[in-house]
Amino acid sequence: MDRLILIRNEVNAILEEQPNQQLRDEGYIHLYGVSNLSAMLAIKRGMNMEIASVIGMLHDIYTYKYQYAKNHATLGVDEAGQILEKVNVFSQEEVQLIKVAIANHSDKKNKQDKYSELIKDADLMQNFLYYNVVKEKHKKRLKKALKDCGIKVKKKFLISEKVDEKVNEKDENLV
């Protein structure tokens, strides 16, 4: 069975157990959206599309499982590791790569390895495309990621320091 499908099945099972319907729905939208954007960016950047998609599926799993966003990147590494161990189809090198990218994805200010940078960009893109807002501090990164995809932004971005309200008070690093 396809490795990405195994990860999706695990993520779906976690989301189905989420009692908060709104959070469950947001989980499906966000995780699948980021996974797809990660795949697209991986193709564009000459990276492994499957690994990028897996990172996208798992990057916020902690938030959607436990309804807790603070420090979710750090806390999510263990949750993702458990899922990866359960499906047992990734090499130790791949598992480590996935976990590092998940750990780094909220640190949008500092530059890290290429998969960490990819997930940061995909995460910002999905949130921007869904909520139509971006914080000033993330505007430059988002514009570059969109440009990498051949998307030239002609109109001004809607900038809001109240983005957290639009994304249901999630961790500010998500947007």
C-alpha positions, 0 to 999 in steps of 0.5 A: 500500500502507498505510504502516503495513504497509510499516513492519511489513514492514520490522520483520518482516524485521529481526526474522526476521534476529535469531538470538536466538529469545527476543529475536525473540519479545520484539521481535514482542510488544513492538513490535506491542503498543506500536504497538497501544497507541500507536494506541489512545492516539492515538485517545483523545488526538485524534492521528494514529493511523497516525503513532503506530502507526509510532512504536510499531513503530520505537521499540525497533528498535535493541534488537531488531536489535542486541541492545543496549539501552543508549542505544537511543533515541538510536541507534534514531533512525538505524535508524528513519530508514533504514527511513523513507527506504527505504519513502519514503512519509512527508513530511520533517515526519512523519519528523522527528516520528517520529524526535524521539519515538523519541529521547525515548521513554526519557526518561520523567522530562521532558515533551516533545512530544505524540508523545514523551509518547504513546510513553512512555505506550504503552511503559510500558503494554505492559511493565506489561501483559506483565510485570505490574510497574512501577518506583516512579518510573514508577507515576504516569505509568502510572496516568495513562496507564491513567486516560486509557484509562478504566482505573481501577486498583483494586489496588496495583501490583506495584513492583519495583526488580528489574524489569530481571530480569523484562524480560531485563535490558533498559534500565531506561528501557524499564520 
